[in-house]
Amino acid sequence: MLLMPNFIKMIIFPLIIMNLLLMSSCTSFIFLWILFEFSLILFSSLIMNNSNKSHESSYIYFIPQILASILFFFSCTQLLYSPIPFMFINKKFFSFIITLSMALKLGMAPMHFWFISVCETASWFSILLLSTLMKLPPLLTMFYFKFEISFWFLIIFFSVIFSLMGINSSSLKKIIGFSSMNQLSWIVMIMNFSKIFLLVYFILYISMMIQIIYIFNLFNLLTLFNLFSLMLSHKIPLFMIYLNFLSLNGLPPFIGFYIKFFTIKFMLFYKFYWMTLFMIMSSIISMLFYLSMISPSFFMLSKEVKVNNMMFPLDKNFNYIIFFSLLLPLQTFSFM
C-alpha cells in the first residue's frame, strides 16, 4: 500500500475533530454508537502507512474497538430500547457492561495491551490523538453511567500495577503510553467528582502532551539514547520536555500539582482513604518514568561531556512552544 498523501491526512484530521465534537454533545446512544464506528474507521485510516508494522497496529486497534462497540450497542439496546428486558439481568449489569466497553475503548488496565502495542508502532501524531482527544468521548460516556466506586478502585489498582511494566522500557513511545495510562487513572478519579474539573484537567493535559510530542517529533526522538544525545546539542528543548513531565507528575509549583492536590482533597472529603493511597503510589511510580529520563541527562551535564554538536533544524514554531512551556509555572497562580 502506498504512503497516504498528506492532503488525505489533512482531510481525515478535521473529520476526526468534527466527529469527536459530535460525540461529546450527543444524547442519543444509537447515534453515539454510529459516531464511534465512524471514528474507528477514520483513525484506523490515519495510522496506516506503507510499513507492515502500521498495518499490524491498525488491526490491533481495530479488533478491541469493534468488540467494545458490540458490547456497547448490545447493552444500550437492552437497557434503553428493549420492550421486554431479560428478567434475570437487572439494569445495573448493563450499565456495568457499558462502562466496561468504554474502558476497553480507552485502553485502561488490565485491557491496556492493545494501547501499548499501537503506541509502539504508530506515529507521534497518532499517539497524540490516541492519548488525548480520542479518550474524551468514552470518558464522557462513562460519566453518564457511573458505577460503584469499587469498580474504579479495581481499575486504578490495575493501572498502578501494570504501570510498573514501563519502568525498564527504553522506548519513548512505550513510556508515553504507560504514562498516559497513569494519567488516565487520575482523569477517571476526577470524573467521579466534577465534569467541569474533568474538562479543566483534560485541557491542561492536552496542552502538555502537545508540547512533549511536538519536540519528540521535531528531533525524531524514539529512544532514551536519542533523548540523552539531545542534551549534547540542544539543552533548551530537553529542558522544556522535563518541565512538562514534572508538571504531568504533579510536582510543585507546576499546574499539575494543584490539579492532583484538589483531586486528593475531594477523595479525602468523601473518605476514599485507600483510593488516595493508591493514587499517591501511582504518582510515585510515574515519577520513576521521568527520573529514568532526567537523571542521566543531569549526570552528563555535570560531567561536562564534550562531543561534536549534532545539528538539528529548528522549526519556526518551536519558539512558541518554549514560550508556552515557560508559562506553565505562572499558570499555577490562577489556582492559588
Secondary structure, 3 states (H helix, E strand, C coil): CCCCCHHHHHHHHHHHHHHHHHHHCCCCHHHHHHHHHHHHHHHHHHCCCCCHHHHHHHHHHHHHHHHHHHHHHHHHHHHHHCCCCCCCCCHHHHHHHHHHHHHHHHCCCCCCHHHHHHHHHCCHHHHHHHHCHHHHHHHHHHHHCCCCHHHHHHHHHHHHHHHHHHCCCCEHHHHHHHHHHHHHHHHHHHHCCCHHHHHHHHHHHHHHHHHHHHHHHHCCCCEHHHHHHHCCCCHHHHHHHHHHHHHHHCCCCCHHHHHHHHHHHHHHHCCCHHHHHHHHHHHHHHHHHHHHHHHHHHHHHHHCCCCCCCCCCCCCCHHHHHHHHHHHHHHHHHHC
